[in-house]
Amino acid sequence: MNKLQIKGSWNSMKGKLKQKYANLTNDDLTYVEGKEDELFGRLQKSLGKTKEQIQAELASL
């Protein structure tokens, strides 16, 4: 999934991620605005997964 695809479907993904991972906050999910690498870092910290695992999950949503 490339950056443009991520941005284009982010609102849909945010809802799905909130449903799947209740411990994610709005702050975690709105952090994407211009800070993709930092977002992955926050998601890694919150979810305890690698960047590759998170990217695979996002691609499967």
PQR file of N, CA, C, O and H, with PARSE charges and radii, in Angstrom:
ATOM      1  N   MET A   1       0.851  -1.166   0.000 -0.4000 1.5000
ATOM      2  CA  MET A   1       0.000   0.000   0.000 -0.0000 2.0000
ATOM      3  C   MET A   1       0.897   1.229   0.000  0.5500 1.7000
ATOM      4  O   MET A   1       1.780   1.348   0.849 -0.5500 1.4000
ATOM      5  N   ASN A   2       0.683   2.141  -0.938 -0.4000 1.5000
ATOM      6  CA  ASN A   2       1.518   3.331  -0.998 -0.0000 2.0000
ATOM      7  C   ASN A   2       0.905   4.475  -0.195  0.5500 1.7000
ATOM      8  O   ASN A   2      -0.221   4.380   0.294 -0.5500 1.4000
ATOM      9  H   ASN A   2      -0.035   2.044  -1.627  0.4000 1.0000
ATOM     10  N   LYS A   3       1.673   5.559  -0.070 -0.4000 1.5000
ATOM     11  CA  LYS A   3       1.244   6.690   0.762 -0.0000 2.0000
ATOM     12  C   LYS A   3      -0.074   7.284   0.286  0.5500 1.7000
ATOM     13  O   LYS A   3      -0.927   7.629   1.104 -0.5500 1.4000
ATOM     14  H   LYS A   3       2.587   5.636  -0.467  0.4000 1.0000
ATOM     15  N   LEU A   4      -0.252   7.407  -1.027 -0.4000 1.5000
ATOM     16  CA  LEU A   4      -1.469   7.998  -1.558 -0.0000 2.0000
ATOM     17  C   LEU A   4      -2.681   7.131  -1.233  0.5500 1.7000
ATOM     18  O   LEU A   4      -3.743   7.648  -0.887 -0.5500 1.4000
ATOM     19  H   LEU A   4       0.441   7.126  -1.691  0.4000 1.0000
ATOM     20  N   GLN A   5      -2.525   5.821  -1.342 -0.4000 1.5000
ATOM     21  CA  GLN A   5      -3.618   4.919  -0.998 -0.0000 2.0000
ATOM     22  C   GLN A   5      -3.949   5.007   0.485  0.5500 1.7000
ATOM     23  O   GLN A   5      -5.119   4.976   0.866 -0.5500 1.4000
ATOM     24  H   GLN A   5      -1.662   5.401  -1.623  0.4000 1.0000
ATOM     25  N   ILE A   6      -2.927   5.116   1.318 -0.4000 1.5000
ATOM     26  CA  ILE A   6      -3.151   5.222   2.756 -0.0000 2.0000
ATOM     27  C   ILE A   6      -3.943   6.480   3.063  0.5500 1.7000
ATOM     28  O   ILE A   6      -4.926   6.429   3.802 -0.5500 1.4000
ATOM     29  H   ILE A   6      -1.976   5.141   1.009  0.4000 1.0000
ATOM     30  N   LYS A   7      -3.527   7.614   2.502 -0.4000 1.5000
ATOM     31  CA  LYS A   7      -4.223   8.873   2.754 -0.0000 2.0000
ATOM     32  C   LYS A   7      -5.639   8.834   2.197  0.5500 1.7000
ATOM     33  O   LYS A   7      -6.563   9.350   2.827 -0.5500 1.4000
ATOM     34  H   LYS A   7      -2.728   7.656   1.902  0.4000 1.0000
ATOM     35  N   GLY A   8      -5.822   8.239   1.040 -0.4000 1.5000
ATOM     36  CA  GLY A   8      -7.130   8.201   0.391 -0.0000 2.0000
ATOM     37  C   GLY A   8      -8.164   7.397   1.144  0.5500 1.7000
ATOM     38  O   GLY A   8      -9.352   7.718   1.095 -0.5500 1.4000
ATOM     39  H   GLY A   8      -5.072   7.821   0.528  0.4000 1.0000
ATOM     40  N   SER A   9      -7.744   6.372   1.832 -0.4000 1.5000
ATOM     41  CA  SER A   9      -8.705   5.529   2.536 -0.0000 2.0000
ATOM     42  C   SER A   9      -8.518   5.579   4.052  0.5500 1.7000
ATOM     43  O   SER A   9      -8.971   4.686   4.768 -0.5500 1.4000
ATOM     44  H   SER A   9      -6.779   6.112   1.872  0.4000 1.0000
ATOM     45  N   TRP A  10      -7.851   6.625   4.536 -0.4000 1.5000
ATOM     46  CA  TRP A  10      -7.513   6.687   5.956 -0.0000 2.0000
ATOM     47  C   TRP A  10      -8.733   6.729   6.859  0.5500 1.7000
ATOM     48  O   TRP A  10      -8.739   6.068   7.897 -0.5500 1.4000
ATOM     49  H   TRP A  10      -7.483   7.350   3.954  0.4000 1.0000
ATOM     50  N   ASN A  11      -9.763   7.480   6.505 -0.4000 1.5000
ATOM     51  CA  ASN A  11     -10.933   7.571   7.378 -0.0000 2.0000
ATOM     52  C   ASN A  11     -11.582   6.209   7.565  0.5500 1.7000
ATOM     53  O   ASN A  11     -11.999   5.858   8.668 -0.5500 1.4000
ATOM     54  H   ASN A  11      -9.759   8.017   5.661  0.4000 1.0000
ATOM     55  N   SER A  12     -11.663   5.459   6.506 -0.4000 1.5000
ATOM     56  CA  SER A  12     -12.218   4.108   6.596 -0.0000 2.0000
ATOM     57  C   SER A  12     -11.344   3.217   7.474  0.5500 1.7000
ATOM     58  O   SER A  12     -11.846   2.457   8.301 -0.5500 1.4000
ATOM     59  H   SER A  12     -11.324   5.744   5.609  0.4000 1.0000
ATOM     60  N   MET A  13     -10.039   3.321   7.283 -0.4000 1.5000
ATOM     61  CA  MET A  13      -9.112   2.516   8.074 -0.0000 2.0000
ATOM     62  C   MET A  13      -9.169   2.881   9.549  0.5500 1.7000
ATOM     63  O   MET A  13      -9.093   2.003  10.410 -0.5500 1.4000
ATOM     64  H   MET A  13      -9.631   3.939   6.611  0.4000 1.0000
ATOM     65  N   LYS A  14      -9.304   4.177   9.850 -0.4000 1.5000
ATOM     66  CA  LYS A  14      -9.358   4.607  11.249 -0.0000 2.0000
ATOM     67  C   LYS A  14     -10.506   3.913  11.967  0.5500 1.7000
ATOM     68  O   LYS A  14     -10.343   3.413  13.080 -0.5500 1.4000
ATOM     69  H   LYS A  14      -9.366   4.890   9.151  0.4000 1.0000
ATOM     70  N   GLY A  15     -11.663   3.887  11.323 -0.4000 1.5000
ATOM     71  CA  GLY A  15     -12.819   3.230  11.934 -0.0000 2.0000
ATOM     72  C   GLY A  15     -12.576   1.748  12.156  0.5500 1.7000
ATOM     73  O   GLY A  15     -12.919   1.211  13.209 -0.5500 1.4000
ATOM     74  H   GLY A  15     -11.795   4.293  10.419  0.4000 1.0000
ATOM     75  N   LYS A  16     -11.990   1.092  11.178 -0.4000 1.5000
ATOM     76  CA  LYS A  16     -11.721  -0.341  11.301 -0.0000 2.0000
ATOM     77  C   LYS A  16     -10.669  -0.616  12.371  0.5500 1.7000
ATOM     78  O   LYS A  16     -10.786  -1.579  13.128 -0.5500 1.4000
ATOM     79  H   LYS A  16     -11.711   1.529  10.323  0.4000 1.0000
ATOM     80  N   LEU A  17      -9.630   0.239  12.432 -0.4000 1.5000
ATOM     81  CA  LEU A  17      -8.598   0.055  13.454 -0.0000 2.0000
ATOM     82  C   LEU A  17      -9.172   0.272  14.850  0.5500 1.7000
ATOM     83  O   LEU A  17      -8.826  -0.459  15.778 -0.5500 1.4000
ATOM     84  H   LEU A  17      -9.535   1.021  11.817  0.4000 1.0000
ATOM     85  N   LYS A  18     -10.045   1.268  15.010 -0.4000 1.5000
ATOM     86  CA  LYS A  18     -10.671   1.512  16.314 -0.0000 2.0000
ATOM     87  C   LYS A  18     -11.516   0.315  16.740  0.5500 1.7000
ATOM     88  O   LYS A  18     -11.530  -0.051  17.915 -0.5500 1.4000
ATOM     89  H   LYS A  18     -10.325   1.862  14.256  0.4000 1.0000
ATOM     90  N   GLN A  19     -12.216  -0.290  15.791 -0.4000 1.5000
ATOM     91  CA  GLN A  19     -13.027  -1.461  16.106 -0.0000 2.0000
ATOM     92  C   GLN A  19     -12.156  -2.641  16.506  0.5500 1.7000
ATOM     93  O   GLN A  19     -12.489  -3.375  17.436 -0.5500 1.4000
ATOM     94  H   GLN A  19     -12.205   0.007  14.836  0.4000 1.0000
ATOM     95  N   LYS A  20     -11.045  -2.826  15.808 -0.4000 1.5000
ATOM     96  CA  LYS A  20     -10.180  -3.981  16.063 -0.0000 2.0000
ATOM     97  C   LYS A  20      -9.304  -3.785  17.291  0.5500 1.7000
ATOM     98  O   LYS A  20      -9.047  -4.735  18.031 -0.5500 1.4000
ATOM     99  H   LYS A  20     -10.775  -2.230  15.052  0.4000 1.0000
ATOM    100  N   TYR A  21      -8.839  -2.546  17.513 -0.4000 1.5000
ATOM    101  CA  TYR A  21      -7.934  -2.258  18.624 -0.0000 2.0000
ATOM    102  C   TYR A  21      -8.513  -1.112  19.451  0.5500 1.7000
ATOM    103  O   TYR A  21      -8.242   0.060  19.190 -0.5500 1.4000
ATOM    104  H   TYR A  21      -9.047  -1.775  16.911  0.4000 1.0000
ATOM    105  N   ALA A  22      -9.294  -1.461  20.424 -0.4000 1.5000
ATOM    106  CA  ALA A  22      -9.988  -0.461  21.241 -0.0000 2.0000
ATOM    107  C   ALA A  22      -9.021   0.435  22.009  0.5500 1.7000
ATOM    108  O   ALA A  22      -9.399   1.538  22.403 -0.5500 1.4000
ATOM    109  H   ALA A  22      -9.515  -2.413  20.636  0.4000 1.0000
ATOM    110  N   ASN A  23      -7.786  -0.007  22.233 -0.4000 1.5000
ATOM    111  CA  ASN A  23      -6.840   0.792  23.008 -0.0000 2.0000
ATOM    112  C   ASN A  23      -6.231   1.943  22.211  0.5500 1.7000
ATOM    113  O   ASN A  23      -5.539   2.782  22.787 -0.5500 1.4000
ATOM    114  H   ASN A  23      -7.479  -0.904  21.913  0.4000 1.0000
ATOM    115  N   LEU A  24      -6.472   2.004  20.900 -0.4000 1.5000
ATOM    116  CA  LEU A  24      -5.977   3.122  20.107 -0.0000 2.0000
ATOM    117  C   LEU A  24      -6.824   4.358  20.387  0.5500 1.7000
ATOM    118  O   LEU A  24      -8.048   4.271  20.489 -0.5500 1.4000
ATOM    119  H   LEU A  24      -7.034   1.322  20.432  0.4000 1.0000
ATOM    120  N   THR A  25      -6.172   5.497  20.510 -0.4000 1.5000
ATOM    121  CA  THR A  25      -6.891   6.742  20.757 -0.0000 2.0000
ATOM    122  C   THR A  25      -7.017   7.538  19.467  0.5500 1.7000
ATOM    123  O   THR A  25      -6.360   7.235  18.471 -0.5500 1.4000
ATOM    124  H   THR A  25      -5.178   5.567  20.427  0.4000 1.0000
ATOM    125  N   ASN A  26      -7.864   8.553  19.493 -0.4000 1.5000
ATOM    126  CA  ASN A  26      -7.970   9.437  18.340 -0.0000 2.0000
ATOM    127  C   ASN A  26      -6.634  10.108  18.064  0.5500 1.7000
ATOM    128  O   ASN A  26      -6.272  10.329  16.909 -0.5500 1.4000
ATOM    129  H   ASN A  26      -8.398   8.799  20.301  0.4000 1.0000
ATOM    130  N   ASP A  27      -5.902  10.432  19.123 -0.4000 1.5000
ATOM    131  CA  ASP A  27      -4.579  11.044  18.956 -0.0000 2.0000
ATOM    132  C   ASP A  27      -3.656  10.125  18.162  0.5500 1.7000
ATOM    133  O   ASP A  27      -2.929  10.581  17.280 -0.5500 1.4000
ATOM    134  H   ASP A  27      -6.196  10.252  20.062  0.4000 1.0000
ATOM    135  N   ASP A  28      -3.685   8.823  18.477 -0.4000 1.5000
ATOM    136  CA  ASP A  28      -2.854   7.870  17.742 -0.0000 2.0000
ATOM    137  C   ASP A  28      -3.216   7.870  16.260  0.5500 1.7000
ATOM    138  O   ASP A  28      -2.338   7.838  15.398 -0.5500 1.4000
ATOM    139  H   ASP A  28      -4.275   8.452  19.194  0.4000 1.0000
ATOM    140  N   LEU A  29      -4.496   7.907  15.977 -0.4000 1.5000
ATOM    141  CA  LEU A  29      -4.951   7.755  14.603 -0.0000 2.0000
ATOM    142  C   LEU A  29      -4.921   9.046  13.800  0.5500 1.7000
ATOM    143  O   LEU A  29      -4.793   8.994  12.577 -0.5500 1.4000
ATOM    144  H   LEU A  29      -5.210   7.934  16.677  0.4000 1.0000
ATOM    145  N   THR A  30      -5.033  10.187  14.436 -0.4000 1.5000
ATOM    146  CA  THR A  30      -4.976  11.435  13.687 -0.0000 2.0000
ATOM    147  C   THR A  30      -3.546  11.902  13.465  0.5500 1.7000
ATOM    148  O   THR A  30      -3.311  12.891  12.770 -0.5500 1.4000
ATOM    149  H   THR A  30      -5.137  10.230  15.430  0.4000 1.0000
ATOM    150  N   TYR A  31      -2.623  11.215  14.035 -0.4000 1.5000
ATOM    151  CA  TYR A  31      -1.210  11.554  13.928 -0.0000 2.0000
ATOM    152  C   TYR A  31      -0.673  11.385  12.508  0.5500 1.7000
ATOM    153  O   TYR A  31       0.436  11.828  12.208 -0.5500 1.4000
ATOM    154  H   TYR A  31      -2.814  10.412  14.599  0.4000 1.0000
ATOM    155  N   VAL A  32      -1.436  10.761  11.650 -0.4000 1.5000
ATOM    156  CA  VAL A  32      -1.003  10.467  10.287 -0.0000 2.0000
ATOM    157  C   VAL A  32      -0.732  11.715   9.462  0.5500 1.7000
ATOM    158  O   VAL A  32       0.056  11.655   8.518 -0.5500 1.4000
ATOM    159  H   VAL A  32      -2.337  10.401  11.893  0.4000 1.0000
ATOM    160  N   GLU A  33      -1.353  12.835   9.780 -0.4000 1.5000
ATOM    161  CA  GLU A  33      -1.244  14.052   9.003 -0.0000 2.0000
ATOM    162  C   GLU A  33       0.219  14.475   8.839  0.5500 1.7000
ATOM    163  O   GLU A  33       0.761  15.201   9.673 -0.5500 1.4000
ATOM    164  H   GLU A  33      -1.994  12.883  10.546  0.4000 1.0000
ATOM    165  N   GLY A  34       0.837  14.023   7.778 -0.4000 1.5000
ATOM    166  CA  GLY A  34       2.200  14.437   7.469 -0.0000 2.0000
ATOM    167  C   GLY A  34       3.281  13.739   8.266  0.5500 1.7000
ATOM    168  O   GLY A  34       4.453  14.093   8.134 -0.5500 1.4000
ATOM    169  H   GLY A  34       0.396  13.434   7.101  0.4000 1.0000
ATOM    170  N   LYS A  35       2.937  12.770   9.081 -0.4000 1.5000
ATOM    171  CA  LYS A  35       3.925  12.138   9.950 -0.0000 2.0000
ATOM    172  C   LYS A  35       3.801  10.614   9.890  0.5500 1.7000
ATOM    173  O   LYS A  35       3.636   9.957  10.917 -0.5500 1.4000
ATOM    174  H   LYS A  35       1.985  12.483   9.189  0.4000 1.0000
ATOM    175  N   GLU A  36       3.879  10.078   8.714 -0.4000 1.5000
ATOM    176  CA  GLU A  36       3.667   8.645   8.520 -0.0000 2.0000
ATOM    177  C   GLU A  36       4.618   7.791   9.348  0.5500 1.7000
ATOM    178  O   GLU A  36       4.177   6.853  10.012 -0.5500 1.4000
ATOM    179  H   GLU A  36       4.012  10.612   7.880  0.4000 1.0000
ATOM    180  N   ASP A  37       5.901   8.093   9.322 -0.4000 1.5000
ATOM    181  CA  ASP A  37       6.861   7.286  10.074 -0.0000 2.0000
ATOM    182  C   ASP A  37       6.582   7.356  11.571  0.5500 1.7000
ATOM    183  O   ASP A  37       6.687   6.352  12.276 -0.5500 1.4000
ATOM    184  H   ASP A  37       6.259   8.855   8.783  0.4000 1.0000
ATOM    185  N   GLU A  38       6.232   8.530  12.048 -0.4000 1.5000
ATOM    186  CA  GLU A  38       5.924   8.672  13.457 -0.0000 2.0000
ATOM    187  C   GLU A  38       4.633   7.933  13.809  0.5500 1.7000
ATOM    188  O   GLU A  38       4.500   7.378  14.900 -0.5500 1.4000
ATOM    189  H   GLU A  38       6.147   9.345  11.475  0.4000 1.0000
ATOM    190  N   LEU A  39       3.687   7.935  12.871 -0.4000 1.5000
ATOM    191  CA  LEU A  39       2.448   7.187  13.094 -0.0000 2.0000
ATOM    192  C   LEU A  39       2.762   5.698  13.256  0.5500 1.7000
ATOM    193  O   LEU A  39       2.253   5.048  14.169 -0.5500 1.4000
ATOM    194  H   LEU A  39       3.795   8.386  11.986  0.4000 1.0000
ATOM    195  N   PHE A  40       3.600   5.164  12.371 -0.4000 1.5000
ATOM    196  CA  PHE A  40       3.944   3.747  12.486 -0.0000 2.0000
ATOM    197  C   PHE A  40       4.626   3.472  13.821  0.5500 1.7000
ATOM    198  O   PHE A  40       4.387   2.434  14.437 -0.5500 1.4000
ATOM    199  H   PHE A  40       4.014   5.692  11.629  0.4000 1.0000
ATOM    200  N   GLY A  41       5.468   4.391  14.267 -0.4000 1.5000
ATOM    201  CA  GLY A  41       6.104   4.230  15.573 -0.0000 2.0000
ATOM    202  C   GLY A  41       5.083   4.193  16.702  0.5500 1.7000
ATOM    203  O   GLY A  41       5.186   3.370  17.612 -0.5500 1.4000
ATOM    204  H   GLY A  41       5.662   5.234  13.767  0.4000 1.0000
ATOM    205  N   ARG A  42       4.109   5.076  16.643 -0.4000 1.5000
ATOM    206  CA  ARG A  42       3.062   5.097  17.682 -0.0000 2.0000
ATOM    207  C   ARG A  42       2.229   3.823  17.635  0.5500 1.7000
ATOM    208  O   ARG A  42       1.897   3.249  18.672 -0.5500 1.4000
ATOM    209  H   ARG A  42       4.025   5.744  15.904  0.4000 1.0000
ATOM    210  N   LEU A  43       1.891   3.385  16.415 -0.4000 1.5000
ATOM    211  CA  LEU A  43       1.115   2.153  16.283 -0.0000 2.0000
ATOM    212  C   LEU A  43       1.919   0.950  16.778  0.5500 1.7000
ATOM    213  O   LEU A  43       1.374   0.064  17.436 -0.5500 1.4000
ATOM    214  H   LEU A  43       2.160   3.852  15.573  0.4000 1.0000
ATOM    215  N   GLN A  44       3.223   0.923  16.458 -0.4000 1.5000
ATOM    216  CA  GLN A  44       4.071  -0.166  16.945 -0.0000 2.0000
ATOM    217  C   GLN A  44       4.072  -0.193  18.469  0.5500 1.7000
ATOM    218  O   GLN A  44       3.959  -1.256  19.081 -0.5500 1.4000
ATOM    219  H   GLN A  44       3.665   1.643  15.924  0.4000 1.0000
ATOM    220  N   LYS A  45       4.198   0.961  19.063 -0.4000 1.5000
ATOM    221  CA  LYS A  45       4.226   1.043  20.525 -0.0000 2.0000
ATOM    222  C   LYS A  45       2.882   0.624  21.130  0.5500 1.7000
ATOM    223  O   LYS A  45       2.843  -0.119  22.111 -0.5500 1.4000
ATOM    224  H   LYS A  45       4.290   1.824  18.566  0.4000 1.0000
ATOM    225  N   SER A  46       1.793   1.098  20.546 -0.4000 1.5000
ATOM    226  CA  SER A  46       0.462   0.790  21.071 -0.0000 2.0000
ATOM    227  C   SER A  46       0.071  -0.668  20.860  0.5500 1.7000
ATOM    228  O   SER A  46      -0.554  -1.282  21.724 -0.5500 1.4000
ATOM    229  H   SER A  46       1.825   1.702  19.749  0.4000 1.0000
ATOM    230  N   LEU A  47       0.443  -1.219  19.706 -0.4000 1.5000
ATOM    231  CA  LEU A  47      -0.008  -2.559  19.343 -0.0000 2.0000
ATOM    232  C   LEU A  47       1.022  -3.645  19.604  0.5500 1.7000
ATOM    233  O   LEU A  47       0.683  -4.828  19.634 -0.5500 1.4000
ATOM    234  H   LEU A  47       0.951  -0.720  19.003  0.4000 1.0000
ATOM    235  N   GLY A  48       2.280  -3.256  19.794 -0.4000 1.5000
ATOM    236  CA  GLY A  48       3.325  -4.248  20.016 -0.0000 2.0000
ATOM    237  C   GLY A  48       3.632  -5.078  18.783  0.5500 1.7000
ATOM    238  O   GLY A  48       3.979  -6.255  18.893 -0.5500 1.4000
ATOM    239  H   GLY A  48       2.556  -2.295  19.769  0.4000 1.0000
ATOM    240  N   LYS A  49       3.506  -4.467  17.597 -0.4000 1.5000
ATOM    241  CA  LYS A  49       3.762  -5.178  16.347 -0.0000 2.0000
ATOM    242  C   LYS A  49       4.856  -4.451  15.568  0.5500 1.7000
ATOM    243  O   LYS A  49       5.167  -3.292  15.841 -0.5500 1.4000
ATOM    244  H   LYS A  49       3.225  -3.511  17.508  0.4000 1.0000
ATOM    245  N   THR A  50       5.430  -5.153  14.595 -0.4000 1.5000
ATOM    246  CA  THR A  50       6.448  -4.533  13.754 -0.0000 2.0000
ATOM    247  C   THR A  50       5.786  -3.657  12.693  0.5500 1.7000
ATOM    248  O   THR A  50       4.587  -3.768  12.435 -0.5500 1.4000
ATOM    249  H   THR A  50       5.178  -6.095  14.373  0.4000 1.0000
ATOM    250  N   LYS A  51       6.583  -2.793  12.090 -0.4000 1.5000
ATOM    251  CA  LYS A  51       6.063  -1.923  11.033 -0.0000 2.0000
ATOM    252  C   LYS A  51       5.521  -2.768   9.886  0.5500 1.7000
ATOM    253  O   LYS A  51       4.488  -2.438   9.303 -0.5500 1.4000
ATOM    254  H   LYS A  51       7.557  -2.703  12.300  0.4000 1.0000
ATOM    255  N   GLU A  52       6.208  -3.844   9.565 -0.4000 1.5000
ATOM    256  CA  GLU A  52       5.774  -4.724   8.481 -0.0000 2.0000
ATOM    257  C   GLU A  52       4.437  -5.390   8.809  0.5500 1.7000
ATOM    258  O   GLU A  52       3.581  -5.524   7.935 -0.5500 1.4000
ATOM    259  H   GLU A  52       7.047  -4.112  10.038  0.4000 1.0000
ATOM    260  N   GLN A  53       4.258  -5.805  10.052 -0.4000 1.5000
ATOM    261  CA  GLN A  53       2.990  -6.402  10.456 -0.0000 2.0000
ATOM    262  C   GLN A  53       1.850  -5.392  10.360  0.5500 1.7000
ATOM    263  O   GLN A  53       0.751  -5.722   9.915 -0.5500 1.4000
ATOM    264  H   GLN A  53       4.954  -5.696  10.762  0.4000 1.0000
ATOM    265  N   ILE A  54       2.123  -4.166  10.779 -0.4000 1.5000
ATOM    266  CA  ILE A  54       1.105  -3.115  10.709 -0.0000 2.0000
ATOM    267  C   ILE A  54       0.762  -2.797   9.246  0.5500 1.7000
ATOM    268  O   ILE A  54      -0.408  -2.635   8.898 -0.5500 1.4000
ATOM    269  H   ILE A  54       3.016  -3.898  11.140  0.4000 1.0000
ATOM    270  N   GLN A  55       1.785  -2.711   8.404 -0.4000 1.5000
ATOM    271  CA  GLN A  55       1.533  -2.450   6.990 -0.0000 2.0000
ATOM    272  C   GLN A  55       0.704  -3.568   6.367  0.5500 1.7000
ATOM    273  O   GLN A  55      -0.187  -3.304   5.560 -0.5500 1.4000
ATOM    274  H   GLN A  55       2.735  -2.843   8.687  0.4000 1.0000
ATOM    275  N   ALA A  56       0.989  -4.806   6.735 -0.4000 1.5000
ATOM    276  CA  ALA A  56       0.215  -5.942   6.209 -0.0000 2.0000
ATOM    277  C   ALA A  56      -1.230  -5.864   6.670  0.5500 1.7000
ATOM    278  O   ALA A  56      -2.147  -6.129   5.892 -0.5500 1.4000
ATOM    279  H   ALA A  56       1.713  -5.021   7.391  0.4000 1.0000
ATOM    280  N   GLU A  57      -1.442  -5.500   7.936 -0.4000 1.5000
ATOM    281  CA  GLU A  57      -2.813  -5.370   8.442 -0.0000 2.0000
ATOM    282  C   GLU A  57      -3.553  -4.257   7.737  0.5500 1.7000
ATOM    283  O   GLU A  57      -4.722  -4.416   7.384 -0.5500 1.4000
ATOM    284  H   GLU A  57      -0.697  -5.284   8.568  0.4000 1.0000
ATOM    285  N   LEU A  58      -2.886  -3.120   7.523 -0.4000 1.5000
ATOM    286  CA  LEU A  58      -3.525  -2.008   6.834 -0.0000 2.0000
ATOM    287  C   LEU A  58      -3.890  -2.406   5.400  0.5500 1.7000
ATOM    288  O   LEU A  58      -4.956  -2.050   4.898 -0.5500 1.4000
ATOM    289  H   LEU A  58      -1.937  -2.990   7.809  0.4000 1.0000
ATOM    290  N   ALA A  59      -3.005  -3.135   4.764 -0.4000 1.5000
ATOM    291  CA  ALA A  59      -3.268  -3.579   3.403 -0.0000 2.0000
ATOM    292  C   ALA A  59      -4.447  -4.546   3.329  0.5500 1.7000
ATOM    293  O   ALA A  59      -5.130  -4.614   2.307 -0.5500 1.4000
ATOM    294  H   ALA A  59      -2.139  -3.425   5.172  0.4000 1.0000
ATOM    295  N   SER A  60      -4.689  -5.290   4.404 -0.4000 1.5000
ATOM    296  CA  SER A  60      -5.770  -6.271   4.400 -0.0000 2.0000
ATOM    297  C   SER A  60      -7.119  -5.684   4.780  0.5500 1.7000
ATOM    298  O   SER A  60      -8.143  -6.356   4.650 -0.5500 1.4000
ATOM    299  H   SER A  60      -4.134  -5.235   5.234  0.4000 1.0000
ATOM    300  N   LEU A  61      -7.137  -4.431   5.252 -0.4000 1.5000
ATOM    301  CA  LEU A  61      -8.408  -3.806   5.659 -0.0000 2.0000
ATOM    302  C   LEU A  61      -9.244  -3.450   4.468  0.5500 1.7000
ATOM    303  O   LEU A  61     -10.343  -2.917   4.623 -0.5500 1.4000
ATOM    304  H   LEU A  61      -6.305  -3.885   5.357  0.4000 1.0000
TER
END
